[in-house]
Amino acid sequence: MRTAWSFLLLFLCCGAPFQADATVRLLLAGDMPYYQATADSLQHHLRLLTPETVVSVHTQTGNWPEEDILVSIGSQALTDLRARYPDRPALHLFVTSDFWREQCARDPGLGNNTAVALDQPPQRLLQLARLLMPEARTLSAVLGPLSRKHDAALEGGATALGFKPLIDVLKPDDNPIARLSPLIKAAQVVVVLPDSADFNRAVANWLLQLSFRARIPVIGFSRAYTDAGALASVYSSPENIGQQGAELVTERLVHGLFPPGLQPPRYYTLTTNATVANALGIALPVAAVLESRYAAALREQP
């Protein structure tokens, strides 16, 4: 993964002048800790890349000069920023890809802005499952109304990694126990992707309980999933998102443009649950080794 210093070297070599008069305006959707952590991370990494850049943090839009660089953090901040400045380029952080696509359908001009997806490409979860369960042959995946669009990608990605994929889509009126039980019993590892908040809440408890009883490890998509009983998760933390945001702001300062559209998350965090691993008899590598092996496995993907 690229570091802040490698980005700085790249920009210095290109010879383009920094926009010294621009203030970076961070609009937060609220005072929640994860929004503030994203803003803190962005400011930290931006100081490493462009120490002279001025950053101002807000929870409401203001009369900001045309040369200022606009960044929203959180879905409500994106909505507010677009309402105030529909014709100005902006960077949007801490939004899901589903929210972005939904907003673009309502506001076609949003597609000319830039966003960093909060959710991971499905292949990252599959790769973590393979790394932690090298002997597993069957992999089950539970999808909901939003995540069902990843059905083909999951099946192809799982097959490429040597899994036999078993994928099911749960509907809102389904009995979760009746649908999940056979899926879990047939698997050697289960992967779950993020969906709507209601679906995530409805499925998580049953999925983790049934999987633990069947002694089947779960690969999740958040720190909360790991803490609740998943063997491991991969996700982008506020610190990860803030770092990528700083790099994109630096690109804008140097080149005058953001790359348009939805950008995949460059950085990720791995968490594991040692208690679950011990209960299931799974030997977890130490964190540094796991991170190194995982990064190497991702680099080898086509």
N, C-alpha and C positions, 0 to 999 in steps of 0.2 A: 504494500500500500504506500501511496505517496505521502510524504511528510510535508509539513508547512515549509520547511527549508527548501525542499525540492521545487515546490511551487514558486517560492520567492526567486530562486535561481533562474527558473524558466522565464519569469516575467522580467527580471533584470536583463536577461540576454536578449529579449525581444526589442528592447530599446524604446518602448512606448512610454510616454510621460504619464505620471499619475495625475488624476483629477484632484488637485490639491484643495480646491474650493468646495468640494462635495462633502456634505455631512451624511453619514449613514443613519437613517431613521428606522429604528426597530419598533414596530407596533405589536405589542403583546395582546393576546386575546383575553388576558386576565392576570391575576396575581398568583396563579397556581405555580407550585415549585418547579414543575417540569418546563413551563414556559420560561421562567426566570433562569433555569439551568441552561436552557438552549441559548438564551441571550448572553449569559455569562461566558459560555463556551465560545460563541461567535466572537465576542469582544476579546477574549484571551488569544485566540488564534489570529485574529485580525491584527492585534498588536505585534505579533511575531512577524506577520507578513508585511504590514504597512504601518509602522509605528506612528506616523504622522496623521493618520486618518482619525477624524472626529466621529464619535458615535453618540447618538442620543436615543434614550429609551422612553417609550410612550405607551400609554394604555388607551389614548384617544387620538384620532387624526387631528392634524393642525394645518395651518397655511404654510406648507413647506415649499421652499424654492425649487424651481425646475431642475436645477443641477443636483439636488439631493438624491441619494440612492434610497429607494423604499424597500423595506423588508417587513413582511408580516410573519408572525409566529402564532400558529393556531388557526383553526378554520374560521372562527368569528372575526379574527383580525383580517384574514383574507377578504371576507365579505365586506367589512367596513372600509378597507383600503380601496377595493374596487368601486364601492359606492362613491367615495370621495374623489378618487383619481382614476376614472375608467380608461383614460387615454395615455397613462404613463406606464413605462415598463416597471416591473417590480419582481422581487423574489419572494416566494412563499414557502415557509418552513413549517414542519410539524403538521402536515396534512396527509391524509391517506390517499392512495391512488383512486379509490372509489369516490371519495368526496371531490377530488379534482375533476374527474370525468363528469360527474354529475353537474358540477358548476360550469364546466366548459359547454355542456349541452344547453344550459340556460343562458350562458354569456359567452358566445363564440370568441369575442375579443380576448378573453382570458387566456386562450391558447397561445397568444403572443407573449405572455408573461412566462416566468420560470418557476417551477416548484421542485422540491425534493420529496420524493415519496417516503413516508414513514414505514410502510410495510416492506418486507423483504421479498425478493424474487423467490418463488417456490423452490428453485433448485438449491438455494442455500440451506433450507430445512432438510431436503433430501440428502445433501452432502453430509450434513451433521449426523443424520441417522445412519448413513453408511459408515462414517468414521467411528461412531461409538458402538455400532452393532455390525462388525465386519462379517460375521457368519450368518446374519439374518437373510432369509430368502423371500419372505412375504412381508409386504408393507401395506398397511391400511391407512387411508386418508379420509377424514370427515370434512365434508364441504357443506356450506350453507347457501342461501339465496344469492349472496354476493360473490363468494369465493368459488362457486361452481364454474365460473368462467375459466378457472385454472385446471379444469378436469384433464384436458388434453396434454397440457404442459406437465402436469404431475405424472400422468401415465407414461409419457415419453421419457421424462427425466428419471423416473424410478426404474423403468426398464433398462435404460442406458447404464444405470449403476448396479445392475444385476438383481434387482428386486422383481418379484411378481406383484404388481400393484392391485390392491383391492380398494376401490373407491366408491363411496356412497354419498349421496346428497340428501341431507335432512330437510324436510319441509316444516314450516311452523306448526302444523297440526299433527306431526308425527309423534309417536310415542318414543322418546329418546332411548329408553331402556331396550325396547323391542328392536330398534334399529341398530343401536350401538353394540349390543351383546354379541351377536354373531360376527360382526365385523372385527371386534377385538379378539374373539376366540380364534379366529382364522389367521391372525397376524402374529408376527414376531416383533414388530415395532409399529407404532402408530404416529402419524404426523397430522397436526391440526393447523389450519391456516386461519388468519383473522377474518372475521365477517362483521356483521352488524353487532352493535353492543348487546342487543337483546339476545341474539343467537349465541354470542360468545358466553354470556352469563348462563343461558339455559343448558348449554352443552358441556361447559368446562367441568362442573361438579360431577356429573354422571360419567363423563369420559374418564376422568382421573380415578374415580372410585372403582369403576368396572375394570379399568386397565390394571390398577394395582392389585385387585383381587385375582386377576388372571395372570399376574406377574409379567405383564407386557409393558415395556417402557414407552413413554410418550415424549415426542419432540414438539415443543411449543414455540410460541412466537413472542413471548414477553417475559420479563423478570417475574411478574406475578404468576405466570404459568409454572415456572420453575419452583418458586416458593410454595406453590399449592400442591406440587407433587409430580410435575413432569421431570423426566431424567435430565433434560437440558433444553435450552431455548437459544435461538439466535434472533436478535432484534437490533434496531438502531436506537441508542440511548439519546437523551438530550445533548450530551457531550458530543456524540458522533454527528448528530444533525447540525449542531452549531459549528463544528469544524468544517464540514462541507459548505455550510453557508458562508463562512469566512473566505473560503477559497473562491466561491462564486462571486462574492462581492469584490474580491481582489481582481478577478478576471474583468469585472465590469469597470473597476477603476483604471485598469491598464488599457483595455481594448474598447471601452465605451459601450459594451454590449453584454447582456446575459445570454447564455445558450437558451433558445426558446423551448418551451414545453416541459413535460414531466421528466425529471431526471431520477434514475434509480439511486438508492442510497450507496455512497461509496464505502462507508465505514459501518461496522457492526460490533456488537458485543455478544460474547458467549457467556452463559451462566449454566452451572450444573448443580444438581442436588445430590450431595454425597450420601445423605440418609436413604434416599430412594435407591441409589446405586448399590449401597450395602445390602439393603433389603432384597434386591433383585439379583444379587450376586454378580454385579457388573463392575469390572475394574476400570475406574476412570483414570485417564492420564492426568498428571498435574497440569494446572492451568496454562503455564507457558508452553508446555509440549502440545497440549490440545490446540492452542491458538496457532502454533507454528504449523502443525500438521493440517489444520483446517485451511489456513491461508494457502498452503502449498496445493491442497486438493482443489481449491477454487481456481487457482492459476492454471491447473491442468485441464480444466473444463474447456470444451471447444467453444 
